[in-house]
C-alpha cells in the first residue's frame, strides 16, 4: 500500500510541475493600463511625503493630488473594461488533458506489464553476493575483498586488466605491481604492468617499464609487444641506429600478416634512410625539419649536425619564453638538452617547465617522469 501512495504522490507532483506553465499560459492577459494604476498610486504616496517634508505647499499639493486622482480613476476604469479572461486555446486544453490523464495512464499500464511492487529491494551486500553480469558490482566485490585481504594476489590479478580496460590506468599499475609482487612474474602481468606505466607517463617508456619488458623477453623471447616498446625507448633516447635495428628485427621475426607490422613500418620509415635528420627530430624533437634541413643534415659532420640541433634548441627556448604554457615544447627541450649532454640546461628547463605546469598536475607528473628517465632532479641539478 505504501508503494502505491508514493507512486500517487510522485505522479501528482510531476503533473503539477507540468501543468503550471500551461495554467500560466491560460491566465488573463494583463491590460496595459494596469501599470499606469501602480504609477499613479506611487505618485499619490510621493505627494504625501513631499507635503509632510515641506517640499510643496498645501494648495499645490491639493491641486496635484486632484489631477493624479483623476488619472487614477480613468486608468482603473480602463482596466475593468478589459476582457476578463482569454478563452483557452484548443492545444492548451489538450496538453492539460494529456498531463492529467494520458501520461499517468500510460505509466501505470507499463508498470503493470513489466513491474512488480512486491519484489524487495536489493541492498549492496546482496548485490555483491550475487553480482550476475554487472561489471561494476564485480569490481566493487573484488575491491571489498582486497580491503579485508590486501595480500590476496589473485584479487589483484583479476582487477588489474579490468582497471586497464576501464581507463583506470593508475589503479591498473598498482594492481599489476601487487600481483607481480605476490604471485610472481608472468608475461601477462609484466606486459600489462609495462603498458600501464607507459600510459601513465604519456607514452614515454620509463626505466621501470623497460625493466618489466626485459623480464618479459627473458620469459618469452621474441615477444613482439616487448620488442616494440624497447625499440621505442631507444628512439625516445635518440639512439636512432639502435632503434632502427630493433624495429627491423621485429619485422624479420613477425608473420607477414601480423597486425602490428604497419605501426612498426611507420617507425622504420621515419628512421631508415634519413637517420641523421630523424635523429635530429626525435632526439630534440623540435618539429618537422624542412627538405633543405634534411638534405643539409645528410652532408654535415657530426659537429655541424650538433650545432644545427643546438640552434633549433635555442629557437625553441626563445619561443618558450613568450609561450611558457607550451607543454610539448618543455618536453622536447628537456629531452634535447639531455641528448646534447647539456644536463645543466636540461635541469633548468625542467625547473621552468614545472613552474608553468605544477608537479601535482597531469602535465607536471609527465615532466617528472621524463626527469627520472634522464637523471634530472625536480628542483634543479642532476642525480
C-alpha positions as CSV (number, residue, x, y, z in Angstrom):
1,X,0.0,0.0,0.0
2,X,2.9,2.3,0.8
3,X,4.3,1.8,-2.6
4,X,1.1,3.0,-4.3
5,X,0.8,6.0,-2.1
6,X,4.4,7.0,-3.1
7,X,3.6,6.5,-6.7
8,X,0.4,8.6,-6.5
9,X,2.3,11.4,-4.7
10,X,5.1,11.4,-7.2
11,X,2.6,11.4,-10.1
12,X,0.7,14.3,-8.6
13,X,4.0,16.3,-8.1
14,X,5.1,15.7,-11.7
15,X,1.7,16.6,-13.0
16,X,1.7,19.9,-11.0
17,X,5.1,20.8,-12.4
18,X,4.0,20.2,-16.0
19,X,0.6,21.9,-15.5
20,X,2.0,25.1,-14.0
21,X,3.3,26.6,-17.3
22,X,0.1,25.6,-19.1
23,X,-2.1,27.3,-16.5
24,X,0.0,30.4,-16.7
25,X,-0.4,30.4,-20.4
26,X,-4.1,30.4,-19.9
27,X,-4.2,33.3,-17.5
28,X,-5.7,36.7,-18.3
29,X,-3.6,38.9,-20.4
30,X,-2.5,41.9,-18.4
31,X,-4.2,45.2,-19.5
32,X,-1.7,47.9,-20.4
33,X,-3.4,50.4,-18.1
34,X,-2.7,48.2,-15.0
35,X,0.9,49.6,-15.0
36,X,-0.5,53.1,-15.0
37,X,-2.6,52.4,-12.0
38,X,0.5,51.4,-10.0
39,X,2.3,54.6,-11.2
40,X,-0.5,56.9,-10.1
41,X,-0.7,55.3,-6.7
42,X,3.0,55.7,-6.2
43,X,2.6,59.4,-7.2
44,X,-0.1,59.9,-4.5
45,X,2.2,58.5,-1.9
46,X,5.1,60.6,-3.0
47,X,2.8,63.8,-2.8
48,X,2.1,62.9,0.8
49,X,5.8,62.6,1.7
50,X,6.6,65.9,-0.1
51,X,3.8,67.8,1.6
52,X,4.9,66.4,5.0
53,X,8.5,67.4,4.4
54,X,7.5,70.9,3.3
55,X,8.7,70.4,-0.2
56,X,5.4,71.5,-1.7
57,X,2.7,73.9,-0.4
58,X,-0.7,72.8,0.7
59,X,-2.5,74.4,-2.3
60,X,-0.1,72.9,-4.8
61,X,-0.3,69.5,-3.2
62,X,-4.1,69.6,-3.3
63,X,-4.1,70.5,-7.0
64,X,-1.6,67.8,-7.9
65,X,-3.5,65.3,-5.8
66,X,-6.7,66.0,-7.6
67,X,-5.1,65.7,-11.0
68,X,-3.4,62.4,-10.1
69,X,-6.6,61.0,-8.6
70,X,-8.5,61.8,-11.8
71,X,-6.0,59.9,-13.9
72,X,-6.0,57.0,-11.4
73,X,-9.8,56.7,-11.8
74,X,-9.6,56.8,-15.5
75,X,-6.9,54.0,-15.6
76,X,-8.9,51.9,-13.1
77,X,-12.0,52.1,-15.3
78,X,-9.9,51.1,-18.3
79,X,-8.6,48.0,-16.5
80,X,-12.1,46.9,-15.5
81,X,-13.3,47.4,-19.0
82,X,-10.6,45.0,-20.4
83,X,-11.6,41.4,-21.3
84,X,-11.6,39.4,-18.0
85,X,-10.3,36.1,-19.3
86,X,-8.9,34.9,-22.6
87,X,-10.5,31.6,-23.8
88,X,-8.3,28.6,-23.5
89,X,-6.7,27.5,-26.8
90,X,-7.5,24.0,-28.0
91,X,-3.9,23.0,-27.9
92,X,-3.6,24.1,-24.3
93,X,-6.6,22.2,-23.2
94,X,-5.3,19.0,-24.9
95,X,-1.9,19.4,-23.3
96,X,-3.5,19.7,-19.8
97,X,-5.7,16.7,-20.5
98,X,-2.6,14.7,-21.6
99,X,-0.7,15.6,-18.4
100,X,-3.7,14.8,-16.1
101,X,-5.0,11.6,-17.7
102,X,-2.9,10.2,-20.5
103,X,0.6,10.2,-19.0
104,X,-0.4,8.6,-15.7
105,X,-2.5,6.0,-17.5
106,X,0.4,5.1,-19.9
107,X,2.9,4.9,-17.0
108,X,0.5,2.7,-14.9
109,X,0.0,0.3,-17.9
110,X,3.7,0.0,-18.5
111,X,4.4,-0.7,-14.8
112,X,1.6,-3.3,-14.5
113,X,3.1,-5.1,-17.5
114,X,6.8,-5.0,-16.6
115,X,7.0,-4.1,-12.9
116,X,6.3,-5.9,-9.6
117,X,5.8,-3.9,-6.4
118,X,6.2,-6.9,-4.3
119,X,9.8,-7.5,-5.2
120,X,12.1,-6.5,-2.3
121,X,14.9,-4.0,-2.8
122,X,18.5,-5.3,-3.3
123,X,20.9,-3.8,-0.8
124,X,24.6,-3.5,-1.7
125,X,25.5,-6.6,0.4
126,X,23.0,-8.7,-1.6
127,X,24.2,-7.4,-4.9
128,X,27.8,-8.1,-4.0
129,X,26.9,-11.6,-3.0
130,X,25.2,-12.2,-6.4
131,X,26.6,-9.7,-8.9
132,X,25.5,-11.5,-12.0
133,X,26.9,-9.8,-15.1
134,X,27.2,-6.3,-13.6
135,X,30.8,-5.4,-14.1
136,X,30.7,-2.5,-11.6
137,X,29.4,-4.8,-8.9
138,X,32.1,-7.4,-9.7
139,X,34.8,-4.7,-9.3
140,X,33.2,-3.5,-6.1
141,X,33.1,-7.1,-4.8
142,X,36.8,-7.7,-5.6
143,X,37.8,-4.3,-4.1
144,X,35.9,-5.1,-0.9
145,X,37.7,-8.4,-0.6
146,X,41.0,-6.8,-1.1
147,X,40.3,-4.3,1.7
148,X,39.9,-7.2,4.0
149,X,42.8,-9.2,2.4
150,X,45.3,-6.8,0.8
151,X,47.7,-9.7,0.3
152,X,45.3,-11.6,-1.9
153,X,47.3,-11.8,-5.1
154,X,44.5,-13.5,-7.1
155,X,42.3,-10.5,-6.4
156,X,44.9,-8.0,-7.7
157,X,45.5,-10.3,-10.7
158,X,41.8,-10.2,-11.6
159,X,41.4,-6.4,-11.1
160,X,44.5,-5.3,-12.9
161,X,43.4,-5.9,-16.5
162,X,39.8,-4.7,-15.7
163,X,41.2,-1.4,-14.4
164,X,43.3,-1.0,-17.6
165,X,40.4,-1.7,-20.0
166,X,38.3,0.7,-18.0
167,X,40.8,3.5,-18.4
168,X,41.7,3.5,-14.7
169,X,45.4,3.3,-15.6
170,X,46.9,4.4,-12.3
171,X,44.9,1.8,-10.4
172,X,45.8,-0.8,-13.0
173,X,49.6,-0.1,-12.5
174,X,49.1,-0.6,-8.7
175,X,47.2,-3.8,-9.2
176,X,49.7,-5.2,-11.7
177,X,52.5,-4.3,-9.3
178,X,50.8,-6.1,-6.4
179,X,50.0,-9.1,-8.5
180,X,53.7,-9.4,-9.6
181,X,54.9,-9.0,-6.0
182,X,52.5,-11.6,-4.6
183,X,52.2,-14.1,-7.4
184,X,55.4,-13.7,-9.4
185,X,56.3,-12.8,-13.0
186,X,54.2,-13.9,-15.9
187,X,54.1,-12.5,-19.5
188,X,50.6,-11.1,-19.0
189,X,51.4,-9.4,-15.7
190,X,54.7,-8.0,-16.9
191,X,53.2,-6.7,-20.2
192,X,50.2,-5.2,-18.5
193,X,52.3,-3.5,-15.9
194,X,54.7,-2.0,-18.5
195,X,51.8,-0.8,-20.7
196,X,50.2,0.8,-17.6
197,X,53.4,2.7,-16.7
198,X,53.8,3.8,-20.3
199,X,50.2,5.1,-20.4
200,X,50.7,6.9,-17.1
201,X,53.9,8.7,-18.5
202,X,52.1,9.9,-21.6
203,X,53.8,7.4,-24.0
204,X,57.3,7.5,-22.5
205,X,58.9,4.1,-21.9
206,X,60.1,4.6,-18.3
207,X,63.0,2.7,-16.7
208,X,60.6,0.7,-14.6
209,X,58.5,-0.2,-17.7
210,X,61.7,-1.2,-19.5
211,X,62.8,-3.5,-16.7
212,X,59.4,-5.2,-16.9
213,X,59.7,-5.6,-20.7
214,X,63.1,-7.1,-20.4
215,X,61.9,-9.6,-17.8
216,X,59.0,-10.4,-20.2
217,X,61.5,-11.1,-23.0
218,X,63.5,-13.4,-20.7
219,X,60.4,-15.5,-20.3
220,X,59.1,-15.2,-23.9
221,X,62.0,-14.4,-26.2
222,X,60.8,-12.6,-29.3
223,X,57.6,-11.2,-27.8
224,X,56.6,-8.5,-30.3
225,X,55.0,-6.2,-27.7
226,X,58.1,-6.1,-25.5
227,X,60.3,-5.7,-28.6
228,X,58.3,-2.8,-29.9
229,X,58.3,-0.8,-26.7
230,X,62.0,-1.4,-26.1
231,X,62.7,-0.2,-29.7
232,X,60.5,2.8,-29.0
233,X,62.6,3.5,-25.9
234,X,65.7,3.6,-28.0
235,X,64.1,6.0,-30.4
236,X,63.0,8.3,-27.5
237,X,66.5,8.3,-26.2
238,X,67.8,9.5,-29.6
239,X,69.6,6.2,-30.3
240,X,68.4,6.1,-33.9
241,X,70.7,3.3,-35.4
242,X,69.9,1.0,-32.5
243,X,66.2,1.8,-32.7
244,X,66.1,1.2,-36.5
245,X,67.8,-2.2,-36.0
246,X,65.4,-3.1,-33.2
247,X,62.3,-2.3,-35.4
248,X,63.8,-4.2,-38.3
249,X,64.3,-7.2,-36.1
250,X,60.6,-7.2,-35.2
251,X,59.7,-7.2,-38.9
252,X,62.1,-10.1,-39.7
253,X,60.7,-12.3,-37.0
254,X,57.0,-11.4,-37.4
255,X,54.4,-13.1,-39.8
256,X,53.7,-11.2,-43.0
257,X,50.1,-10.5,-41.9
258,X,50.9,-9.6,-38.3
259,X,48.6,-6.7,-37.1
260,X,51.5,-4.7,-35.5
261,X,53.6,-4.5,-38.7
262,X,52.0,-1.3,-40.1
263,X,52.9,0.6,-36.9
264,X,56.4,-0.9,-36.9
265,X,56.9,0.0,-40.6
266,X,55.9,3.6,-39.8
267,X,58.7,3.9,-37.3
268,X,61.1,2.3,-39.7
269,X,60.1,4.7,-42.5
270,X,60.8,7.6,-40.1
271,X,64.3,6.3,-39.4
272,X,65.6,4.4,-42.4
273,X,67.5,6.4,-45.0
274,X,67.2,9.7,-43.1
275,X,68.8,8.7,-39.8
276,X,70.7,11.9,-39.2
277,X,67.6,14.1,-39.8
278,X,65.4,11.6,-37.9
279,X,67.9,11.7,-35.1
280,X,67.7,15.4,-35.1
281,X,63.8,15.3,-34.9
282,X,63.4,12.5,-32.4
283,X,66.3,13.5,-30.2
284,X,65.3,17.1,-29.9
285,X,62.4,16.7,-31.2
286,X,61.8,20.3,-32.2
287,X,59.3,19.9,-35.0
288,X,59.3,18.9,-38.7
289,X,62.5,19.9,-40.5
290,X,62.2,21.3,-44.0
291,X,63.5,19.4,-47.0
292,X,66.6,21.7,-47.1
293,X,67.3,20.9,-43.4
294,X,67.2,17.1,-44.2
295,X,69.4,17.4,-47.2
296,X,71.9,19.6,-45.4
297,X,72.0,17.2,-42.4
298,X,73.0,14.3,-44.6
299,X,76.1,16.1,-45.7
300,X,77.1,17.5,-42.3
301,X,79.7,16.3,-40.0
302,X,78.7,15.3,-36.5
303,X,79.8,18.6,-35.1
304,X,77.9,20.6,-37.7
305,X,74.7,18.5,-37.0
306,X,75.1,19.1,-33.3
307,X,75.5,22.8,-34.0
308,X,72.3,22.8,-36.1
309,X,70.4,21.0,-33.4
310,X,71.7,23.5,-30.8
311,X,70.4,26.3,-33.0
312,X,67.0,24.7,-33.1
313,X,67.0,24.2,-29.4
314,X,67.8,27.8,-28.9
315,X,65.0,28.8,-31.2
316,X,62.6,26.7,-29.1
317,X,63.9,28.2,-25.9
318,X,63.0,31.7,-27.2
319,X,59.5,30.5,-28.1
320,X,59.0,29.1,-24.6
321,X,59.9,32.4,-23.1
322,X,56.9,34.0,-24.9
323,X,54.7,30.9,-24.6
324,X,55.5,29.1,-21.3
325,X,52.3,27.1,-21.4
326,X,53.6,25.0,-24.4
327,X,53.8,21.6,-22.6
328,X,55.1,19.7,-25.6
329,X,57.8,22.4,-26.0
330,X,59.1,21.8,-22.5
331,X,59.1,18.0,-23.0
332,X,61.1,18.5,-26.2
333,X,63.6,21.0,-24.9
334,X,64.4,19.0,-21.7
335,X,65.0,15.8,-23.8
336,X,67.0,17.8,-26.4
337,X,69.4,19.3,-23.8
338,X,69.9,15.9,-22.3
339,X,70.7,14.3,-25.7
340,X,73.2,17.2,-26.3
341,X,74.8,16.5,-23.0
342,X,73.7,19.8,-21.5
343,X,72.4,18.4,-18.3
344,X,72.5,21.8,-16.5
345,X,70.4,23.3,-19.2
346,X,68.0,20.4,-19.1
347,X,67.7,20.7,-15.3
348,X,67.0,24.5,-15.7
349,X,64.4,23.8,-18.4
350,X,62.8,21.2,-16.1
351,X,62.5,23.8,-13.3
352,X,60.9,26.3,-15.6
353,X,58.5,23.7,-17.0
354,X,57.4,22.8,-13.5
355,X,56.8,26.5,-12.8
356,X,54.4,26.5,-15.7
357,X,52.9,23.1,-15.0
358,X,52.9,22.2,-11.3
359,X,54.1,18.8,-10.2
360,X,50.7,17.8,-8.9
361,X,49.0,18.2,-12.3
362,X,49.0,15.6,-15.1
363,X,51.5,17.6,-17.2
364,X,53.8,18.1,-14.3
365,X,53.8,14.4,-13.5
366,X,54.8,13.7,-17.1
367,X,57.7,16.2,-16.7
368,X,58.8,14.4,-13.5
369,X,58.7,11.0,-15.3
370,X,60.8,12.4,-18.1
371,X,63.2,13.9,-15.5
372,X,63.6,10.5,-13.8
373,X,64.3,8.9,-17.2
374,X,67.0,11.5,-17.9
375,X,68.5,11.5,-14.4
376,X,67.4,15.1,-13.6
377,X,66.3,16.4,-10.2
378,X,62.9,18.1,-9.9
379,X,64.4,21.0,-8.0
380,X,67.2,21.5,-10.5
381,X,70.6,19.7,-10.9
382,X,71.5,16.2,-12.0
383,X,71.1,13.0,-10.0
